[in-house]
């Protein structure tokens, strides 16, 4: 019992620190890549190639003056950034990032919790992620914030349905809800679910971008119509919390895609954790690439696309998968 | 189940039961409807943790996904769009309202007393819930749902379909 608790605590600590570092460097990567996509250099001043920029940003944000507008609902206004950040943080608990290894005679699974309903846990936590945005928008007492918050919740609710349905095919083939089991079901290269569930993979990719509010579906924070959306009235560290939450969700989305479709930590020659990180970074690169390439959708286009295209396709995918399994 | 596990379960139950009750009381006692809705979500999440402690993870996940995740978002949506203020509730209360409040409060009390009575007499039989839901959970549930309870299950789906069609008809008067 005691070694189990100690090992789990160490795992949580390591994952937590790595996760925060990845968020920090994801902001750097995004600025750098966007710079190069637009034929500029991106941050160059702090450290070689701006490598220390995330820390400079972090310190700056911490020491900024915090402005709280008059007439906000204090309790909810303070609660909202926390509600954005926490769900993004705790999804990592069920993502397997490596095989079982032996350290000092102790068998250690490289996943914080091999919960046998891992995927449902992910759904449950993502469905709670909406609240932070809605409440931030509402409590700020600002019409742009409110519109941004309402838009984001409508968008997330709509795409959550297709998102969940797009994964059903994977669950049907793997025959398990546990993420560890799903990784084990993809033991050979051509068993990866990206090959067995190509439509499901594409649907997941589109839905998850809408779910984490990234371009081209970043309507909740459309600058030209909504100023900055739901976090218009936030400053200092609370503002930073929204960004931590957003980048954290990006990492979660990539990690989940890796686990469900790209065979998780499996790969030849290199250690499992390295493979996991390589695949994860490929997804993060893809998100930034998409942001640099595609213009933003219009709101009605977004809703029509979600309900009239993605949802029927997701249902079709389930039907086809079911027929193939039966045959 | 070892003794530490049992103690642990008792501890979790005690904490979450207190949290759930306090949040539930705050739901009806707080003046701000949005804050009330938030405490309702907190109540549901603590109920989900209680399900987890009872070895029913599937039920816990569904509790959060359906109630805390989907239904409460819509609640919050409506409350925000109506944007109720304190003065709009006003001091005036209709007589009929008070009458029905007392009536339904009384009925609820009877229901609660019955539930507690039944709960006390079956105390110690908690394995019942665990057995029907726990081992591999979803498989067993699916087995039961699609064989023994297929008819009520399909009926429920028809009911939901009717509700969806009804909602669309009401939302779009002229199609």
Contacts between the chains, C-beta under 8 A, distances in Angstrom:
chain1	res1	chain2	res2	distance
A	1	B	4	6.3
A	73	B	32	7.3
A	73	B	34	7.4
A	75	B	35	6.7
A	76	B	34	6.6
A	76	B	35	7.0
A	76	B	38	7.4
A	79	B	38	7.7
A	115	B	57	7.1
A	116	B	57	7.0
A	116	B	136	7.5
A	116	B	137	7.1
A	117	B	57	4.8
A	117	B	58	6.1
A	117	B	61	5.4
A	117	B	137	6.8
A	117	B	138	7.4
A	120	B	57	7.7
A	120	B	58	7.1
A	120	B	61	3.7
A	120	B	62	7.7
A	120	B	65	7.1
A	121	B	61	6.3
A	123	B	61	7.2
A	123	B	65	5.5
A	123	B	69	7.9
A	124	B	48	7.8
A	124	B	61	5.0
A	124	B	64	3.9
A	124	B	65	5.0
A	124	B	68	7.8
A	124	B	69	6.6
A	125	B	64	8.0
A	127	B	64	6.9
A	127	B	65	5.4
A	127	B	68	7.2
A	127	B	69	2.7
A	127	B	70	6.6
A	127	B	73	7.9
A	128	B	45	7.9
A	128	B	64	6.9
A	128	B	68	6.3
A	128	B	69	6.0
A	130	B	69	7.6
A	130	B	73	5.5
A	131	B	38	7.9
A	131	B	41	7.2
A	131	B	73	7.3
A	131	B	76	7.5
A	134	B	73	7.2
A	134	B	76	6.0
A	134	B	77	7.6
A	134	B	80	7.3
A	135	B	34	7.6
A	135	B	38	7.6
A	135	B	76	7.8
A	138	B	34	6.7
A	138	B	80	5.0
A	139	B	34	8.0
A	146	B	80	7.4
A	150	B	77	7.2
A	150	B	80	7.3
A	150	B	81	7.8
A	153	B	73	6.0
A	153	B	76	7.9
A	153	B	77	6.6
A	157	B	70	7.2
A	157	B	73	6.1
A	157	B	74	7.9
A	160	B	69	8.0
A	177	B	138	6.1
